[in-house]
Amino acid sequence: MSWVWAIIVGLVLGLIAKAIIPGKQWIPLWLTVLCGVAGALLGNWGASALGVRHTHGVDWIRHILQLAGAVIVVALVNRLWTGVRGGRRERV
């Protein structure tokens, strides 16, 4: 069941990250989910390093770090994706 939650959180974080980043991102939905999962893991690592991973109540700092990680990962992967794919794709 934890994989299902990881996919759901990855989807939500990835889509929010794509909405925050200015401009059009050319990565597909499946890659957005993977970027969101990677951002969540990066945010959890940062929260552990700061000592705020497990707190009482809602872990707002951890969630903000997860979103920041997702924004960073989506931005990097988008640049790599467009570089490998040869720039912008033309929609038919």
NORGIQUI-V71323 format. One record per helix or strand of 2 or more residues. SS is the DSSP state (@ for helix, = for strand). FROM is the first residue (numbers start at 1). TO is the last residue. Records with the same first field share a line. If there is no record, write none. Layout:
# NORGIQUI-V71323
SS: FROM-TO + FROM-TO
This chain:
# NORGIQUI-V71323
@: 2-20 + 29-50 + 60-85
